[in-house]
Amino acid sequence: MPTRLERHEAKKLRSRVMTLIVLLGIFVIFMITIGLPLLINGSVFIGNLFGGKRESERNAQQLGDFSVNEIPIATNSAEIIVSGTVENLKTLEVYLNGDKADELDVENEEEFSERIDGLRSGDNEIYFVGKVNKSSASKKSQVYSIAYRNEKPKLEISEPQDNHITPRDEITVKGSTNQNVTVTVNDAPVITDASGNFQTSVKLKEGENKIKVLVQDSAGNTDSKEITVKYEK
């Protein structure tokens, strides 16, 4: 007959076994209701993550390339010609001020050249998007800024007056124009200050002398004036 101590130890063992059975049951219920779906969802997420990365890599490998030749920062025409090179592209889209201005079919082409019109007065932005066939991948160029100006720059000559007569063989020519405008006097370049003022000296020959002042802005707009100065000893 078991002693009291043996009965006590057997009772403790049964209690431990029951505790383990309960804990095992809770674990099984947790895995069925929460753990297993969480594991499945995590596996799907990881698969999609690396699968999407591989798809992006495939798209990047399929995508060709292009480069754009230099675009002027300013023009005096409402249209410009854009050109460059392409490689393994289906289409090249041209965007002007946020709107698609043209779509070029460049499949099997190595170069492109297209006339784009519709520049608005003032500042404009143009960029390009290259695409390949049967792929969502695309490549966008940098945004180019181009100013459209079609008005002549200001030109005023303050000295000397037209038909001026002088006893000296050298005369000072002074005037003003817009900022960031190049100035030439008788084809010789003249420096302007920050406000567009300029000044230079011109050697005179005896008799009548023609002095021509020409100004040109970065868009190519020009204006000129010619005055006559007479040198009499």
C-alpha positions as CSV (number, residue, x, y, z in Angstrom):
1,M,0.0,0.0,0.0
2,P,1.5,3.4,-1.1
3,T,2.6,5.6,1.7
4,R,1.4,9.1,2.3
5,L,4.6,10.5,0.7
6,E,4.2,8.4,-2.4
7,R,0.5,9.5,-2.7
8,H,1.6,13.1,-2.4
9,E,4.3,12.8,-5.1
10,A,1.8,11.0,-7.5
11,K,-0.7,13.9,-7.0
12,K,2.0,16.4,-7.8
13,L,3.0,14.5,-11.0
14,R,-0.7,14.4,-12.1
15,S,-1.0,18.1,-11.5
16,R,2.1,18.8,-13.6
17,V,0.9,16.6,-16.4
18,M,-2.5,18.4,-16.4
19,T,-0.8,21.7,-16.5
20,L,1.3,20.7,-19.5
21,I,-1.7,19.3,-21.3
22,V,-3.6,22.6,-20.7
23,L,-0.6,24.7,-21.9
24,L,-0.2,22.4,-25.0
25,G,-3.9,22.9,-25.8
26,I,-3.5,26.7,-25.5
27,F,-0.5,26.6,-27.8
28,V,-2.3,24.5,-30.4
29,I,-5.3,26.8,-30.3
30,F,-3.0,29.9,-30.7
31,M,-1.2,28.4,-33.6
32,I,-4.4,27.5,-35.4
33,T,-6.2,30.8,-34.8
34,I,-3.3,33.3,-34.9
35,G,0.1,31.8,-35.4
36,L,-0.4,29.9,-38.6
37,P,-2.3,32.7,-40.5
38,L,0.4,35.1,-39.3
39,L,3.1,32.8,-40.6
40,I,1.4,32.4,-43.9
41,N,0.8,36.1,-44.3
42,G,4.5,36.8,-43.4
43,S,5.7,34.3,-46.0
44,V,3.4,35.9,-48.7
45,F,4.7,39.4,-47.8
46,I,8.3,38.4,-48.0
47,G,7.6,36.6,-51.3
48,N,5.9,39.6,-52.8
49,L,8.7,41.9,-51.5
50,F,11.5,40.0,-53.2
51,G,9.4,39.1,-56.1
52,G,8.6,42.8,-56.7
53,K,12.2,43.6,-56.4
54,R,13.1,41.0,-59.0
55,E,10.4,42.4,-61.3
56,S,11.8,45.9,-60.9
57,E,15.2,44.6,-61.7
58,R,13.9,42.8,-64.8
59,N,12.1,46.0,-65.8
60,A,15.3,48.0,-65.3
61,Q,17.2,45.5,-67.4
62,Q,14.6,45.8,-70.1
63,L,14.6,49.6,-70.1
64,G,16.8,51.3,-72.6
65,D,18.5,54.6,-72.3
66,F,18.6,58.1,-73.9
67,S,20.5,61.3,-73.8
68,V,19.4,64.8,-74.8
69,N,21.7,67.2,-76.7
70,E,22.3,70.6,-75.2
71,I,19.1,72.8,-74.9
72,P,19.6,76.6,-74.9
73,I,18.7,78.5,-71.8
74,A,16.9,81.2,-73.9
75,T,15.5,81.6,-77.4
76,N,13.7,84.3,-79.4
77,S,11.5,81.7,-81.1
78,A,8.3,80.0,-79.9
79,E,9.7,76.7,-81.2
80,I,12.9,74.8,-80.6
81,I,14.5,71.6,-82.1
82,V,15.3,68.9,-79.5
83,S,17.6,66.1,-80.4
84,G,19.7,63.3,-78.9
85,T,20.4,59.6,-78.9
86,V,18.2,56.6,-77.9
87,E,18.9,53.0,-77.1
88,N,16.4,50.1,-76.9
89,L,13.3,52.4,-76.4
90,K,9.9,52.2,-77.9
91,T,8.7,55.8,-77.4
92,L,10.1,59.0,-76.1
93,E,7.6,61.5,-74.7
94,V,8.3,65.2,-74.7
95,Y,6.6,67.3,-71.9
96,L,6.4,71.1,-72.1
97,N,5.3,73.0,-69.0
98,G,3.8,69.9,-67.6
99,D,1.8,68.8,-70.7
100,K,2.8,66.2,-73.2
101,A,3.8,68.1,-76.3
102,D,4.8,65.2,-78.4
103,E,5.4,61.4,-78.5
104,L,8.2,60.1,-80.7
105,D,8.3,56.5,-82.0
106,V,12.0,55.7,-81.6
107,E,11.9,51.9,-81.9
108,N,14.9,50.7,-83.8
109,E,16.3,54.2,-83.8
110,E,19.6,55.5,-82.5
111,E,19.0,59.2,-82.7
112,F,16.0,61.5,-82.6
113,S,15.3,65.1,-83.7
114,E,12.0,66.9,-83.3
115,R,10.7,70.4,-83.6
116,I,8.6,71.4,-80.5
117,D,6.5,74.5,-80.6
118,G,4.2,76.3,-78.2
119,L,6.8,78.0,-75.9
120,R,5.1,80.7,-73.8
121,S,6.6,84.1,-73.3
122,G,8.9,84.0,-70.2
123,D,10.2,80.9,-68.5
124,N,9.4,77.3,-69.8
125,E,10.2,73.8,-68.6
126,I,10.8,70.8,-70.8
127,Y,11.6,67.2,-69.9
128,F,11.6,63.7,-71.5
129,V,10.2,60.3,-70.6
130,G,11.5,57.2,-72.3
131,K,9.5,54.0,-72.4
132,V,9.9,50.4,-73.6
133,N,7.3,48.0,-75.1
134,K,5.5,45.6,-72.8
135,S,6.9,47.1,-69.6
136,S,5.7,49.6,-67.0
137,A,9.2,50.8,-66.5
138,S,10.2,54.3,-67.7
139,K,13.0,56.8,-67.4
140,K,12.6,60.5,-66.9
141,S,15.2,63.1,-67.8
142,Q,16.2,66.2,-65.8
143,V,14.0,69.2,-66.2
144,Y,15.4,71.8,-68.6
145,S,14.6,75.5,-68.2
146,I,14.3,77.7,-71.3
147,A,13.3,81.3,-71.5
148,Y,11.4,82.6,-74.5
149,R,11.9,86.3,-75.3
150,N,11.2,88.0,-78.6
151,E,11.6,91.7,-77.8
152,K,14.6,93.7,-78.6
153,P,16.8,94.7,-75.7
154,K,16.9,98.4,-74.7
155,L,19.6,100.5,-76.2
156,E,20.3,104.1,-75.3
157,I,23.4,106.2,-76.3
158,S,23.9,109.2,-74.0
159,E,27.2,110.3,-75.4
160,P,28.1,111.5,-78.0
161,Q,25.2,113.0,-79.9
162,D,24.7,112.2,-83.5
163,N,26.7,114.5,-85.9
164,H,28.8,115.7,-83.0
165,I,32.0,117.6,-84.0
166,T,35.1,117.3,-81.9
167,P,38.7,118.6,-82.1
168,R,40.1,115.5,-80.4
169,D,41.1,112.2,-82.1
170,E,39.4,110.1,-79.4
171,I,35.9,110.2,-78.0
172,T,34.0,108.5,-75.2
173,V,30.9,106.5,-76.0
174,K,28.4,106.0,-73.1
175,G,25.0,104.3,-73.0
176,S,22.8,101.8,-71.3
177,T,21.0,98.5,-72.0
178,N,19.3,95.7,-70.1
179,Q,21.1,93.5,-67.6
180,N,23.0,90.4,-68.9
181,V,23.2,91.8,-72.4
182,T,26.4,91.8,-74.6
183,V,27.5,95.1,-76.1
184,T,29.9,95.8,-79.0
185,V,31.0,99.2,-80.3
186,N,32.4,99.0,-83.8
187,D,32.6,95.2,-83.3
188,A,34.7,95.5,-80.2
189,P,33.2,94.0,-77.0
190,V,32.4,96.4,-74.2
191,I,31.8,95.5,-70.5
192,T,28.6,96.5,-68.8
193,D,28.0,97.0,-65.1
194,A,25.3,95.4,-63.0
195,S,22.7,97.9,-64.2
196,G,23.5,97.6,-67.9
197,N,25.5,100.8,-68.2
198,F,28.5,100.8,-70.5
199,Q,31.3,103.1,-71.5
200,T,34.3,102.9,-73.9
201,S,36.7,105.1,-75.9
202,V,36.8,105.1,-79.7
203,K,39.7,106.4,-81.8
204,L,38.7,108.8,-84.6
205,K,40.2,109.5,-88.0
206,E,40.1,112.9,-89.5
207,G,36.7,113.7,-91.0
208,E,33.5,111.7,-90.5
209,N,33.5,108.6,-88.3
210,K,30.7,106.0,-88.0
211,I,30.2,104.5,-84.6
212,K,27.9,101.5,-84.5
213,V,26.7,100.1,-81.1
214,L,25.1,96.6,-81.1
215,V,23.4,94.9,-78.2
216,Q,22.3,91.2,-78.0
217,D,20.6,89.3,-75.2
218,S,20.9,85.6,-74.4
219,A,17.9,84.7,-76.5
220,G,19.5,86.2,-79.6
221,N,17.4,89.4,-79.8
222,T,19.4,92.3,-81.1
223,D,19.2,96.0,-81.6
224,S,21.7,98.5,-83.0
225,K,22.3,102.2,-83.4
226,E,24.7,104.2,-85.5
227,I,25.9,107.7,-85.0
228,T,28.2,110.0,-86.9
229,V,31.1,111.9,-85.3
230,K,33.3,114.4,-87.1
231,Y,36.8,114.9,-86.1
232,E,38.2,118.4,-87.1
233,K,41.7,119.4,-86.0
